[in-house]
Amino acid sequence: MTNPPLKGIISYPVTSFDPATGEVDLAAQSRLTDDLVAAGSHAIAPLGSTGESAYLREAEWDAVCATTLQTVANRVPTLVGVSHWSTEGTVRRARVAARHGATAIMVLPQVYWKLTQSELEQHFATVAAATDLPMMLYNNPGTSGVDLLPETVVALARKIPNLTMVKESSGDVARFRAIRELSEGALSVYNGSNPVALEAFRSGAVGWCTAAPCLVPQWALELYAAANRGDDARADAVLAELLPFLTFIVGHGLPRAIKAGLQLQGRGAGRPRTPLLPLPDQETEKLRRMLEHLAGHPLLGGAGPGTAGHTA
C-alpha cells in the first residue's frame, strides 16, 4: 500500500483494573490513553494481548473499546484488537469497534484447535466482511500457537480485499521483506516484536506496535524518527540504551511489566487479571532501575522520572 492507514509508533495501552475490586477502571483507562496520545503516539491499539483482551467479559471489552476510542477522539488513528475464540465472537467485536469509530481492526487467530488453511481463510474472510474497515492480520505464534508463514499470509490477502496489513510478531526479520515482496507491495507490514524494532524498520516495516510508550514514549518515538530519516548512528545509539528494557518487558510478560512500571511512575493501572500475577518485587526493582536510567539519560535530554510517561 502506498498510503497505509497506520504508520509509525502504534501504542498499546494496558487495560486498567481497579486495585481494590479488580473491575475495569474506565477513568484510569482514559487517562492512560490520553497520556499515549499526548506523548506523540502515531496511533493507539487497544485490546490486544497486552490489553488482556482474552480475560475480559464481553461487556467489559465493549466498555474499554468505547472509552479508548472516545478518549482518542480521532486525534490519531486507532487499531482495535477484536480477536475471540469463535468467529461469531470476533465478528461481534469487529462490529462494536466499527460502531465506535475505529480506524482499523486487528485479528489474531486465537484458537484452541489448530485450524486448517480452509478454516483460517473462512475465519478471516467472515470477520473482514463484517465491517468495511481495513483489517490487520496478526501473526503471534508465541501467544496464539499458530505461525502464519508469509506465503500463507499473502495467499489469504489475495482472497480477502480489506486484509491490507500484517503485524508480524514472530521475531523473524526476514519475513518483513518476504511479505512485501510476495504481495508485490500490496500488504503493509508492521512489527510486533520489540527486540527487533530497528531491524524491522530497516527491512521495510512501516510501523511498530508496542507497549513501550506506556512507560518510555520518548525513546520509542526517537527510535522511529532516527530510523525513518536514515540516521543509522542515532538509531543504533537509541536502541543500545533501550534494548535491555524492551527485552525485559517482553520476557516478563507485557501486562505484568507495564503495570508494574506504571505503578512505579505513580500512574497505576491495577494488577493484571488472574491467572496473571503482578511482577515479583525483585523484578520490579530491576525495572525501576531501568526506568530511572532511561529517564535520566542524556541521549534524550534526561527527562526526569516524573515526566517519563508524559513527554513526547
BAVEX-678564 format. One line per 4 residues: number of its first residue (from 0); their letters; for each residue x, y, z of N, C-alpha, C, O. Coordinates in steps of 0.02 Angstrom, whole numbers, padded with zeros to 5 digits. Each point is the difference from the previous one (the first is absolute). Layout:
NUM> A> X:Y:Z:X:Y:Z:X:Y:Z:X:Y:Z; ...
END
This chain:
0> MTNP> 00042:-00060:00000:-00042:00060:00000:00044:00062:00000:00048:00005:00038; -00064:00043:-00081:00040:00060:-00002:-00017:00047:00058:00042:00040:00020; -00102:-00044:00005:-00020:00044:00055:-00039:-00040:00053:-00061:00005:00004; 00097:-00044:00037:-00035:-00041:00050:-00035:00044:00052:00023:00055:00014
4> PLKG> -00078:-00079:00014:-00037:00040:00049:00036:00009:00066:-00018:00044:00040; 00069:-00084:-00028:00038:00003:00063:00074:-00001:-00016:00022:-00035:-00046; 00017:00073:00084:00073:-00003:-00007:00031:00030:00063:-00033:00034:00039; 00097:-00048:-00031:00036:00028:00057:-00007:-00041:00063:-00002:-00061:-00002
8> IISY> -00003:00096:00058:-00005:-00032:00066:-00074:-00010:00016:-00037:00048:00011; 00017:-00111:-00008:-00069:-00020:00013:-00002:-00028:00071:00024:-00056:00012; -00051:00094:00034:00008:-00014:00072:-00057:-00042:00027:-00059:00014:-00012; 00078:-00066:00051:-00049:-00041:00034:-00011:00027:00071:00048:00004:00038
12> PVTS> -00108:00016:-00020:-00014:00009:00071:-00016:-00067:00034:-00033:-00042:-00031; 00055:00033:00093:-00025:-00056:00039:-00073:00014:00017:-00024:00057:-00008; -00012:-00107:00030:-00068:00011:00026:00006:00013:00075:00029:-00040:00037; -00058:00095:-00015:00006:00020:00071:-00054:-00034:00042:-00059:-00003:-00019
16> FDPA> 00080:-00023:00077:-00047:-00030:00048:00005:00036:00067:00054:00023:00019; -00109:-00018:00015:-00001:00031:00066:00040:-00044:00048:-00013:-00060:00005; 00062:00088:00031:00042:-00041:00043:-00037:-00033:00058:00022:-00050:00027; -00079:00079:-00008:-00038:-00028:00056:-00050:-00053:-00022:-00007:-00052:00033
20> TGEV> -00027:00065:-00088:-00054:-00046:-00021:00020:-00046:-00057:-00031:-00053:-00009; 00082:00072:-00030:00018:-00040:-00058:-00043:00012:-00061:00011:-00030:-00052; -00060:00075:00059:-00043:00016:-00057:00034:00050:-00046:00046:00035:00021; -00069:-00031:-00083:00029:00047:-00048:-00008:00071:00027:-00053:00020:00024
24> DLAA> 00108:00018:-00028:00001:00070:00023:00001:00045:-00062:00054:00013:-00028; -00112:00010:00008:-00004:00038:-00063:00031:00069:00006:00026:00027:-00050; -00027:00003:00108:00032:00065:00009:00076:-00006:-00009:00031:00041:-00034; -00002:-00093:00064:00072:-00012:-00008:00016:-00018:-00072:00052:00019:-00027
28> QSRL> -00097:-00056:-00006:00010:-00017:-00070:00003:00062:-00043:00042:00006:-00045; -00086:00041:00059:-00002:00062:-00038:00063:00041:00011:00028:00029:-00047; -00004:-00027:00110:00061:00039:00014:00061:-00029:-00036:00039:00037:-00030; -00033:-00103:00032:00057:-00032:-00033:-00003:00011:-00075:00051:00015:-00032
32> TDDL> -00110:-00022:00003:-00009:00011:-00072:00018:00071:-00018:00035:00012:-00050; -00058:00036:00089:00015:00070:-00014:00075:00014:00007:00028:00038:-00040; 00004:-00069:00089:00073:00007:00007:00035:-00022:-00064:00046:00033:-00023; -00068:-00090:-00004:00033:-00027:-00060:-00009:00046:-00060:00047:00009:-00040
36> VAAG> -00106:00020:00033:-00012:00047:-00055:00042:00063:00010:00033:00024:-00046; -00036:00003:00107:00036:00062:00015:00076:-00008:-00008:00035:00047:-00017; -00011:-00108:00030:00073:-00013:-00005:00024:00000:-00072:00060:00004:-00012; -00105:-00009:-00036:00019:00001:-00070:-00008:-00064:-00038:00024:-00006:-00056
40> SHAI> -00058:-00044:00086:-00013:-00063:-00036:-00033:00015:-00067:-00042:00045:-00005; 00059:-00084:-00045:-00029:00011:-00066:-00066:-00037:-00009:-00039:00015:-00045; 00025:-00063:00089:-00064:-00036:00000:-00006:-00036:00067:00050:-00010:00035; -00112:-00009:-00017:-00014:-00035:00062:-00032:-00067:-00017:-00046:-00004:-00041
44> APLG> 00070:-00050:00074:-00024:-00067:-00016:-00021:-00037:00064:00040:-00037:00029; -00103:00047:-00007:-00023:-00034:00060:-00022:-00072:-00013:-00012:-00020:-00057; 00008:-00018:00112:-00034:-00064:00001:00034:-00055:-00039:-00031:-00043:-00032; 00098:00044:00035:00038:-00056:-00024:00021:-00043:00059:-00032:00002:00053
48> STGE> 00086:-00041:-00061:00022:-00041:00056:00026:00042:00058:-00009:-00019:00058; 00041:00076:-00072:00021:00046:00053:-00059:00026:00039:00005:00011:00060; -00061:-00001:-00094:-00062:00024:00032:-00040:-00055:00034:-00057:00012:00020; 00086:-00072:-00015:-00033:-00056:00034:-00070:-00013:-00027:-00046:-00018:00037
52> SAYL> 00039:00027:-00102:-00065:-00007:-00032:-00033:-00068:00013:-00060:-00004:00008; 00101:-00049:-00006:-00027:-00067:00009:-00031:-00010:00069:-00039:-00046:00010; 00055:00090:00038:-00024:-00008:00068:-00059:00046:00016:-00022:00004:00058; -00003:00031:-00108:-00055:00047:00012:-00068:-00031:-00017:-00007:-00037:-00048
56> REAE> -00042:00053:00091:-00070:-00016:-00018:-00020:00044:-00058:00028:00054:-00011; -00078:-00076:-00027:-00018:00037:-00060:-00022:00072:00016:00016:00046:-00037; -00053:-00037:00091:-00021:00068:00018:00060:00043:00018:00002:00060:-00015; 00048:-00090:00047:00062:00036:00016:00037:00018:-00064:00024:00056:-00008
60> WDAV> -00020:-00104:-00037:00035:00013:-00064:-00033:00059:-00035:00035:00045:-00024; -00101:-00045:00021:-00036:00054:-00034:00014:00067:00034:00009:00051:-00034; -00008:-00050:00100:00011:00062:00036:00070:00027:-00011:00009:00060:-00009; 00041:-00104:00010:00069:00022:-00012:00007:00026:-00072:00033:00050:-00011
64> CATT> -00063:-00085:-00036:00002:00022:-00070:-00030:00070:-00007:00031:00045:-00029; -00091:-00036:00057:-00034:00064:-00006:00039:00055:00034:00009:00054:-00028; 00015:-00066:00089:00037:00051:00037:00064:00020:-00034:00016:00059:-00005; 00021:-00109:-00020:00063:00015:-00033:-00011:00042:-00063:00035:00050:-00011
68> LQTV> -00083:-00069:-00031:-00012:00036:-00062:-00029:00069:00013:00016:00048:-00036; -00058:-00043:00086:-00027:00067:00018:00056:00046:00025:00000:00059:-00014; 00047:-00087:00052:00055:00040:00025:00047:00022:-00056:00022:00058:-00001; -00008:-00103:-00045:00042:00018:-00057:-00033:00055:-00041:00033:00046:-00023
72> ANRV> -00098:-00053:00014:-00041:00052:-00033:00029:00019:-00069:00002:00059:-00018; 00020:-00109:-00019:00025:00010:-00068:00062:00044:-00005:00017:00024:-00054; 00017:-00014:00110:00062:00040:-00003:00055:-00039:-00037:00041:00030:-00034; -00042:-00096:00041:00046:-00044:-00037:-00041:-00061:-00021:-00054:-00011:00027
76> PTLV> 00078:-00028:-00074:-00036:-00061:-00019:-00003:-00051:00057:00041:00002:00047; -00089:-00047:-00051:-00007:-00052:00051:-00005:-00069:-00034:-00030:-00008:-00053; 00062:-00040:00086:00001:-00070:-00024:-00024:-00043:00058:00035:-00008:00050; -00095:-00021:-00057:-00030:-00037:00055:00010:-00075:-00011:-00019:-00027:-00052
80> GVSH> 00047:-00006:00102:00006:-00073:-00002:-00067:-00032:00014:-00028:00010:00055; 00001:-00047:-00102:-00068:-00027:00006:-00001:-00076:00008:-00053:-00031:-00006; 00111:00001:00018:00004:-00073:00000:-00043:-00032:00055:-00008:00027:00054; -00019:-00084:-00071:-00042:-00040:00046:00009:-00072:-00021:00021:-00015:-00056
84> WSTE> -00037:-00030:00102:00007:-00072:-00016:-00043:-00022:-00058:00019:-00045:-00038; -00077:00077:00029:-00046:-00020:-00053:-00003:00053:-00054:00013:00059:00012; -00031:-00080:-00072:-00012:00047:-00054:-00057:00047:00018:00004:00060:-00012; -00057:-00087:00042:-00058:00041:00019:00021:00055:00049:-00020:00058:-00006
88> GTVR> 00061:-00077:00056:00022:00049:00049:00045:00053:-00031:-00003:00058:00019; 00046:-00079:-00065:00044:00048:-00034:-00040:00048:-00042:00014:00060:-00001; -00063:-00085:-00035:-00044:00043:-00040:-00036:00050:00044:-00004:00059:-00017; -00021:-00082:00074:-00036:00046:00045:00045:00057:00023:-00020:00058:-00001
92> RARV> 00081:-00076:00020:00047:00052:00023:00020:00047:-00057:00006:00060:00011; 00002:-00087:-00071:00017:00043:-00057:-00054:00051:-00012:00014:00058:-00014; -00077:-00078:00020:-00055:00046:-00011:-00004:00053:00055:-00017:00057:-00014; 00032:-00077:00075:00001:00049:00055:00055:00052:-00013:-00011:00060:00009
96> AARH> 00070:-00084:-00029:00055:00046:-00014:-00018:00049:-00056:00014:00059:00004; -00046:-00086:-00056:-00020:00043:-00056:-00051:00052:00023:00002:00058:-00020; -00049:-00080:00061:-00053:00045:00024:00029:00058:00040:-00027:00055:-00001; 00081:-00068:00036:00031:00052:00042:00053:00040:-00037:00034:00042:00030
100> GATA> -00025:-00055:-00095:00043:00043:-00040:00072:-00022:-00008:00043:00041:-00013; -00028:-00106:00021:00068:-00025:-00010:00023:00014:-00071:-00039:-00001:-00047; 00104:00013:00040:00029:00009:-00066:00009:-00067:-00035:-00011:-00006:-00060; 00032:-00044:00099:00013:-00066:-00027:-00008:-00051:00056:-00001:00017:00059
104> IMVL> -00004:-00081:-00079:-00004:-00054:00049:00059:-00047:-00010:00028:-00006:-00054; -00010:-00028:00109:00055:-00048:-00001:-00026:-00068:00022:-00037:-00005:00050; 00055:-00048:-00086:-00026:-00067:00015:00057:-00049:00008:00039:-00012:-00046; -00035:-00017:00105:00046:-00055:00015:-00039:-00065:-00005:-00057:-00003:00025
108> PQVY> 00084:-00049:-00055:-00035:-00064:00000:00004:-00032:00070:00042:-00042:00014; -00088:00064:00029:-00001:-00021:00070:-00037:-00067:00003:-00061:-00002:00001; 00099:-00052:00001:-00030:-00066:-00012:00015:-00048:00056:00050:00005:00036; -00095:-00054:-00029:00011:-00057:00044:00020:-00060:-00042:00051:-00031:00012
112> WKLT> -00092:00016:-00063:00018:-00051:-00049:00042:00032:-00054:-00012:00057:-00020; 00062:-00092:-00004:00041:00025:-00055:-00042:00002:-00063:-00030:-00050:-00019; 00027:00108:-00013:-00044:00010:-00057:00034:-00021:-00065:00061:00008:-00008; -00100:-00035:-00038:00024:-00016:-00066:00003:00064:-00041:-00025:00052:00021
116> QSEL> 00056:-00056:-00080:00004:00058:-00044:-00071:00024:-00018:-00013:00060:-00001; -00032:-00107:-00013:-00068:00019:-00017:-00036:00034:00058:-00037:00048:-00010; 00049:-00072:00070:-00031:00030:00059:00027:00070:00014:-00038:00046:00017; 00104:-00037:-00025:00029:00066:00009:-00028:00049:-00051:-00019:00056:00016
120> EQHF> 00015:-00079:-00078:-00025:00044:-00053:-00073:00019:00013:-00018:00059:-00008; -00022:-00107:00028:-00071:00016:00014:-00006:00048:00059:-00041:00046:-00001; 00081:-00057:00054:-00003:00042:00059:00018:00072:-00017:-00038:00046:00015; 00095:-00036:-00048:00021:00069:-00016:-00048:00033:-00050:-00015:00059:00006
124> ATVA> -00008:-00098:-00055:-00046:00029:-00050:-00065:00022:00032:-00027:00052:-00018; 00001:-00092:00064:-00064:00016:00033:00007:00063:00043:-00043:00044:00000; 00098:-00039:00036:00012:00059:00042:00009:00061:-00044:-00027:00054:00014; 00066:-00061:-00068:00012:00057:-00044:-00064:00026:-00031:-00008:00060:-00010
128> AATD> -00038:-00106:-00006:-00062:00019:-00032:-00050:00033:00048:-00049:00030:-00022; 00063:-00035:00087:-00047:00026:00050:00000:00076:00004:-00049:00030:00023; 00104:00001:-00045:00004:00073:00000:00034:00022:-00064:00024:-00041:-00039; -00023:00107:00028:00037:00025:-00058:00068:00027:00019:00032:00036:-00038
132> LPMM> -00009:-00052:00099:00064:00024:00024:00059:-00040:-00028:-00008:-00060:-00013; 00065:00092:00003:00060:-00038:-00016:00015:-00049:00056:-00011:00016:00059; 00038:-00074:-00075:00014:-00051:00050:00075:-00016:00000:00031:-00007:-00052; -00004:00001:00112:00069:-00021:00009:00000:-00072:00025:-00030:-00015:00052
136> LYNN> 00064:-00028:-00087:00011:-00068:00023:00058:00001:00049:00052:00030:-00014; -00061:-00062:00072:00049:00003:00053:00030:-00070:00008:-00034:-00047:00021; 00098:00041:-00037:00034:-00064:00009:00043:00003:00063:00051:00035:00001; -00071:-00071:00050:00038:-00003:00063:-00001:-00071:00025:-00040:-00018:00043
140> PGTS> 00085:-00024:-00069:00000:-00070:00020:00012:-00010:00074:-00019:-00052:00028; 00051:00100:00005:00014:-00007:00071:-00062:00001:00043:-00002:-00031:00053; -00050:00067:-00075:-00062:00002:00039:-00056:-00042:-00031:-00042:-00027:00036; 00041:00022:-00102:-00055:-00036:-00032:00015:-00074:-00012:-00045:-00041:-00006
144> GVDL> 00110:00024:00003:00018:-00068:-00017:-00005:-00016:-00074:00010:-00057:-00020; -00026:00108:-00020:-00006:-00008:-00072:00051:00045:-00033:00003:00060:00015; 00038:-00087:-00061:00049:00040:-00035:-00020:00005:-00073:00002:-00049:-00037; -00022:00108:00017:-00022:00012:-00069:00060:00023:-00041:00024:00056:00008
148> LPET> 00000:-00099:-00052:00059:00015:-00040:-00017:00051:-00054:-00059:00007:-00018; 00109:00030:-00008:-00014:00051:-00050:-00041:-00025:-00059:-00045:00035:-00024; 00058:-00095:00001:-00038:-00027:-00056:-00073:-00008:00017:-00044:00014:-00041; 00030:-00036:00103:-00070:-00008:00023:-00034:00068:00006:-00057:00008:-00021
152> VVAL> 00093:00040:00050:-00028:00067:00009:-00019:00031:-00067:-00054:00028:-00008; 00100:-00032:-00040:-00013:00030:-00065:-00057:-00035:-00037:-00040:00032:-00033; 00037:-00098:00039:-00055:-00038:-00031:-00067:00021:00029:-00049:00007:-00037; 00046:00003:00103:-00061:00024:00031:-00019:00069:-00025:-00058:00013:-00015
156> ARKI> 00107:00032:00012:-00013:00069:-00020:-00026:00004:-00072:-00040:00044:-00016; 00063:-00089:-00026:-00023:00002:-00070:-00075:-00016:-00006:-00032:00019:-00048; 00006:-00055:00098:-00070:-00019:-00002:-00045:00045:00043:-00061:-00004:-00004; 00092:00048:00044:-00038:00042:00046:00020:00073:-00013:00052:00022:00024
160> PNLT> -00093:00015:-00061:00022:00066:-00023:00019:00049:00054:00048:00038:-00008; -00083:-00037:00065:00017:00051:00050:00051:-00025:00051:00011:00033:00051; 00020:-00092:-00063:00057:-00021:00039:00061:00033:-00033:00029:-00027:-00047; -00011:00085:00073:00050:00042:-00033:00064:00009:00042:00048:00030:-00023
164> MVKE> -00049:-00057:00086:00057:00011:00045:00016:-00065:00037:-00043:-00041:00012; 00106:00034:00004:00023:-00059:00038:00044:00024:00057:00047:00038:-00010; -00063:-00061:00070:00044:00012:00058:00037:-00065:00013:-00030:-00052:00016; 00095:00055:-00023:00043:-00059:00004:00038:00002:00067:00041:00044:00011
168> SSGD> -00056:-00093:00032:00030:-00001:00067:00040:-00063:00014:00014:-00017:00057; 00006:-00018:-00110:00039:-00061:00010:00072:00015:00020:00034:-00042:00029; -00011:00103:-00044:00070:00018:00012:00045:-00017:-00058:00060:00014:00003; -00087:-00044:-00056:00039:-00017:-00060:00000:00059:-00047:-00048:00011:-00036
172> VARF> 00102:00027:00037:00003:00063:-00038:-00006:-00011:-00075:-00026:00043:-00036; 00049:-00100:00011:-00003:-00013:-00072:-00072:00001:-00026:-00012:00010:-00059; -00036:-00020:00104:-00070:-00003:-00023:-00027:00068:-00022:-00045:00002:-00041; 00072:00052:00068:-00025:00066:-00020:00011:00010:-00075:-00046:00021:-00036
176> RAIR> 00106:-00035:00014:00014:00008:-00071:-00036:-00053:-00042:-00024:00015:-00055; 00019:-00076:00081:-00032:-00053:-00037:-00074:00015:-00013:-00025:-00010:-00055; -00009:00036:00106:-00072:00016:-00008:-00009:00056:-00051:-00045:-00003:-00042; 00088:00053:00045:-00005:00055:-00047:00013:-00024:-00071:-00036:00019:-00047
180> ELSE> 00087:-00060:00038:00018:-00023:-00067:-00052:-00049:-00028:-00020:00006:-00058; -00002:-00053:00099:-00049:-00049:-00023:-00067:00033:-00018:-00035:-00022:-00045; 00018:00076:00081:-00064:00035:-00013:00009:00055:-00051:-00047:00036:-00016; 00108:-00028:-00010:00017:00053:-00048:-00019:00069:00027:-00024:00043:-00037
184> GALS> 00036:-00034:00102:-00011:00064:00031:-00072:00014:00021:-00015:00054:00026; -00030:-00102:-00037:-00071:00011:00016:-00013:-00001:00075:-00047:00032:00023; 00089:-00068:00015:-00009:-00005:00072:00049:00045:00037:00060:-00001:-00014; -00086:00041:00060:00043:00039:00045:00017:-00045:00060:-00043:-00035:00026
188> VYNG> 00107:00037:-00006:00023:-00045:00053:00020:00040:00061:00033:00053:-00005; -00053:-00079:00063:00013:00033:00065:00036:-00048:00046:-00010:-00061:-00003; 00053:00088:00044:00038:-00041:00047:-00035:-00002:00067:-00022:00051:00026; 00017:-00112:00002:-00028:-00007:00067:00049:-00032:00049:-00020:-00019:00055
192> SNPV> 00083:00011:-00076:00051:-00030:00042:00048:00054:00023:00042:00023:-00040; -00047:-00001:00102:00038:00057:00024:00075:-00004:-00013:00029:00048:-00025; 00004:-00105:00041:00073:-00001:-00007:00026:00010:-00070:00058:00020:-00009; -00098:-00033:-00044:00024:00008:-00068:-00027:00063:-00033:-00003:00005:-00061
196> ALEA> -00017:00044:00102:-00033:00060:-00027:00041:00035:-00054:-00026:00016:-00053; 00090:-00005:00066:00041:00037:-00048:00012:-00042:-00063:-00005:00026:-00055; 00021:-00089:00064:00009:-00044:-00059:-00064:-00001:-00042:00004:-00002:-00062; -00061:00002:00095:-00063:-00002:-00037:-00010:00063:-00042:-00019:-00005:-00059
200> FRSG> 00033:00064:00087:-00005:00061:-00039:00047:-00002:-00060:-00017:00021:-00055; 00077:-00046:00067:00049:-00004:-00055:-00018:-00052:-00052:00027:00000:-00055; -00073:-00045:00072:-00023:-00051:-00047:-00067:00017:-00031:-00030:-00042:-00034; 00006:00103:00045:-00060:00022:-00034:-00063:00004:00040:-00053:00016:-00027
204> AVGW> 00056:-00030:00093:-00060:00009:00041:-00020:00074:00002:00044:00043:00008; -00108:-00029:-00015:-00022:00070:00000:-00021:00023:00069:-00010:00060:00012; 00003:-00108:00035:-00020:00019:00068:00025:-00050:00051:00018:-00057:-00017; -00018:00078:00080:00021:-00041:00056:-00057:00001:00051:-00014:00052:00029
208> CTAA> -00018:-00109:-00020:-00053:-00007:00050:00032:-00020:00066:00031:-00053:00004; -00038:00095:00047:00040:-00010:00061:-00033:00030:00061:-00035:00050:-00004; 00046:-00082:00061:-00022:00026:00065:00051:00045:00032:-00014:00032:00051; 00075:-00028:-00079:00054:00040:00030:-00021:00072:00013:00021:00028:00051
212> PCLV> -00061:00005:-00095:-00017:00069:00013:-00042:00011:00063:-00004:00057:00024; -00026:-00109:00004:-00034:00009:00064:00048:00025:00053:-00020:00036:00046; 00085:-00054:-00052:00050:00016:00051:00054:00047:-00027:00023:00044:00037; -00001:-00053:-00099:00056:00039:-00026:-00016:00024:-00071:00034:-00020:-00048
216> PQWA> -00084:00062:00040:-00021:00021:-00068:00054:00034:-00040:00006:-00011:-00060; 00034:00054:00093:00052:00037:-00037:00048:-00048:-00036:00021:00013:-00056; -00003:-00067:00090:00050:-00046:-00028:-00028:-00036:-00062:00035:-00007:-00050; -00097:-00015:00054:-00029:-00034:-00058:-00008:00048:-00058:00015:-00017:-00057
220> LELY> -00038:00078:00071:-00009:00049:-00054:00066:00020:-00031:00004:00009:-00061; 00048:-00002:00101:00065:00019:-00026:00031:-00056:-00042:00033:00014:-00050; -00044:-00076:00070:00025:-00056:-00040:-00032:00001:-00069:00034:-00009:-00051; -00099:00019:00049:-00035:00003:-00064:00023:00060:-00042:00013:-00007:-00060
224> AAAN> -00007:00065:00092:00020:00060:-00036:00069:-00008:-00031:00011:00018:-00058; 00036:-00045:00097:00068:-00010:-00025:00001:-00050:-00057:00034:00011:-00051; -00071:-00066:00058:-00003:-00051:-00053:-00033:00029:-00062:00022:-00013:-00056; -00074:00053:00066:-00038:00027:-00056:00041:00049:-00042:-00008:00004:-00061
228> RGDD> 00052:00033:00095:00041:00048:-00038:00068:-00028:-00021:00041:00035:-00028; -00031:-00100:00043:00061:-00033:-00022:00061:00019:00040:00057:-00007:-00024; -00067:00029:00086:00056:00018:00044:00021:-00063:00038:-00021:-00011:00057; 00062:-00029:-00089:00018:-00065:00027:00036:00005:00066:-00013:-00039:00046
232> ARAD> 00059:00086:-00040:00038:00007:00062:-00045:00017:00059:00006:-00028:00054; -00052:00074:-00065:-00047:00019:00053:-00046:-00058:00017:-00012:-00014:00059; -00014:-00020:-00109:-00045:-00056:00013:00036:-00055:00038:-00028:-00029:00047; 00089:00014:-00066:00038:-00052:00035:00013:00020:00073:-00004:-00042:00045
236> AVLA> 00019:00105:-00033:00013:00024:00068:-00062:-00004:00043:00003:-00020:00058; -00060:00039:-00086:-00063:-00003:00037:-00017:-00072:00017:-00019:-00016:00056; 00025:-00028:-00105:-00017:-00070:00012:00046:-00031:00052:-00022:-00041:00041; 00085:00059:-00042:00048:-00029:00048:-00022:00013:00072:00008:-00042:00044
240> ELLP> -00035:00102:-00032:-00023:00016:00068:-00069:-00030:00014:-00014:-00019:00057; -00027:00015:-00108:-00070:-00022:00010:-00007:-00076:00001:-00047:-00026:00032; 00091:-00010:-00065:-00009:-00072:-00009:-00006:-00040:00065:-00042:-00044:00003; 00082:00058:00050:-00010:-00038:00061:-00071:00007:00029:-00028:-00048:00026
244> FLTF> 00000:00107:-00032:-00069:00012:00023:-00049:-00040:-00043:-00045:-00032:00026; 00053:00036:-00092:-00045:-00036:-00045:00003:-00075:00012:-00052:-00033:00002; 00112:00007:00007:00007:-00072:00013:-00032:-00019:00066:-00030:-00053:00006; 00037:00096:00044:-00029:-00013:00066:-00076:-00003:-00003:-00029:-00047:00026
248> IVGH> -00003:00097:-00056:-00073:00001:00002:-00031:-00058:-00040:-00052:-00026:00019; 00085:00006:-00073:-00024:-00057:-00038:00011:-00065:00040:-00044:-00042:00005; 00103:00036:00024:00018:-00061:00036:-00042:-00012:00062:-00008:-00058:00020; -00018:00111:00010:-00040:-00008:00061:-00075:00007:-00012:-00039:00000:00048
252> GLPR> 00020:00006:-00111:-00071:00006:-00016:-00023:00072:00003:00006:00033:00052; -00031:-00007:-00108:-00015:00071:-00004:-00051:00025:00052:00012:00052:00029; -00068:-00087:-00017:-00046:00026:00051:00033:00006:00069:-00011:00050:00035; 00050:-00100:-00016:00034:00003:00066:00050:00057:00002:-00001:00041:00047
256> AIKA> 00044:-00038:-00097:00055:00048:00001:-00025:00072:-00008:00022:00044:00036; -00068:-00032:-00082:-00024:00068:-00011:-00038:00025:00061:00007:00058:00020; -00049:-00101:00009:-00037:00022:00059:00046:00014:00059:-00013:00046:00039; 00065:-00086:-00031:00049:00014:00053:00034:00067:-00012:00010:00039:00046
260> GLQL> 00007:-00025:-00109:00032:00063:-00016:-00046:00060:00010:00022:00052:00025; -00084:-00059:-00043:-00049:00055:00012:-00007:00014:00074:-00005:00058:00021; 00005:-00111:00019:-00004:00009:00073:00062:00038:00025:-00006:00045:00042; 00064:-00062:-00068:00062:00034:00020:-00002:00075:-00019:00028:00042:00035
264> QGRG> -00062:-00027:-00089:-00005:00069:-00023:-00058:00038:00032:-00014:00058:-00019; -00022:-00090:00066:-00057:00033:00032:-00060:00006:-00045:-00041:00045:00008; 00034:-00092:-00056:-00054:00003:-00048:-00034:-00069:-00003:-00014:-00026:-00053; 00000:-00002:00111:-00022:-00069:00006:-00059:-00018:-00044:-00047:00039:-00008
268> AGRP> 00050:-00100:-00020:-00055:-00027:-00040:-00025:-00065:00030:-00031:-00041:-00034; 00044:00031:00100:-00023:-00059:00033:00044:-00061:-00013:00052:00005:-00033; -00074:-00062:00058:00035:-00063:-00009:-00022:-00033:-00065:-00055:00013:-00025; 00097:-00056:-00003:-00024:-00042:-00055:-00057:-00044:00025:-00005:-00014:00060
272> RTPL> -00036:-00009:-00105:-00055:-00043:00019:00024:-00073:00003:00036:-00023:-00044; -00057:-00012:00095:00020:-00070:00007:-00026:-00040:-00060:-00055:00012:-00024; 00095:-00061:00001:00055:-00033:00035:00066:00039:00002:00047:-00023:00033; -00041:00080:-00067:00062:00039:00005:00007:00028:00070:-00049:00018:00033
276> LPLP> 00111:-00014:-00010:00015:00029:00065:00046:00060:-00010:00033:00005:-00051; -00031:00041:00099:00044:00058:-00006:00073:-00020:-00006:00020:-00054:00020; 00019:00099:-00049:00072:-00011:-00005:00030:-00008:00070:-00016:00041:00044; 00058:-00091:-00032:00029:-00009:00067:00043:00061:00020:00024:00038:-00042
280> DQET> -00016:-00030:00107:00036:00059:00027:00070:00006:-00028:00022:00055:-00018; 00014:-00110:00014:00069:00003:-00024:00003:00024:-00072:00044:00040:-00017; -00090:-00064:-00024:-00002:00022:-00070:-00024:00072:-00005:00023:00037:-00044; -00068:-00017:00088:-00024:00069:-00001:00057:00048:00016:00004:00055:-00028
284> EKLR> 00040:-00075:00073:00059:00041:00016:00045:00007:-00061:00027:00054:-00012; -00018:-00108:-00026:00040:00004:-00061:-00031:00049:-00049:00034:00040:-00032; -00100:-00044:00027:-00036:00045:-00046:00008:00073:00023:00009:00045:-00041; -00013:-00033:00106:00008:00068:00026:00067:00028:-00020:00005:00058:-00021
288> RMLE> 00047:-00098:00027:00067:00024:-00018:00005:00015:-00075:00032:00049:-00020; -00064:-00090:-00021:00001:00012:-00072:-00036:00065:-00017:00024:00040:-00041; -00082:-00029:00071:-00038:00060:-00014:00037:00063:00023:-00001:00051:-00034; 00033:-00056:00091:00040:00057:00024:00058:00015:-00047:00016:00058:-00013
292> HLAG> 00016:-00111:-00011:00056:00008:-00046:-00024:00036:-00064:00033:00047:-00023; -00088:-00070:-00005:-00025:00031:-00061:-00026:00071:00011:00011:00044:-00042; -00044:-00033:00098:-00028:00066:00014:00054:00053:00008:-00010:00058:-00017; 00067:-00078:00043:00054:00048:00012:00054:00000:-00053:00050:00035:00008
296> HPLL> -00059:-00073:-00062:00054:-00009:-00048:00008:00063:-00044:-00049:00027:-00025; 00110:-00003:00016:00011:00061:-00039:-00015:-00007:-00074:-00009:00050:-00035; 00005:-00112:00010:-00013:-00010:-00072:-00066:00032:-00021:-00006:00025:-00056; -00043:-00026:00101:-00065:00030:-00015:-00015:00060:00045:-00058:00019:00009
300> GGAG> 00110:00011:00017:-00010:00061:00038:-00012:-00009:00074:-00011:00048:00036; 00012:-00111:-00013:-00005:-00013:00072:-00065:00021:00031:00000:00033:00052; -00056:-00051:-00083:-00065:00015:00030:-00006:-00034:00068:00018:-00058:00006; -00042:00092:00043:-00005:-00028:00068:-00051:-00055:00004:-00043:-00005:-00044
304> PGTA> 00047:-00037:00096:-00045:-00057:00007:-00073:00020:00002:-00043:-00037:-00024; 00029:00095:00052:-00071:00021:00005:-00032:00016:-00066:-00061:00002:-00005; 00103:00011:-00046:-00028:00017:-00066:00013:-00054:-00051:-00017:00009:-00059; 00047:-00063:00080:00020:-00051:-00048:-00058:-00028:-00040:00009:-00021:-00057
308> GHTA> -00068:00021:00086:-00057:-00028:-00036:-00042:00052:-00034:-00052:-00017:-00029; 00072:00081:00030:-00046:00052:-00022:00029:00046:-00053:-00036:00042:-00026; 00100:-00047:00010:00028:00046:-00048:00013:-00033:-00066:00010:-00061:-00003; -00010:00100:-00050:00011:-00028:-00066:00073:00006:-00020:00020:-00021:-00054
END
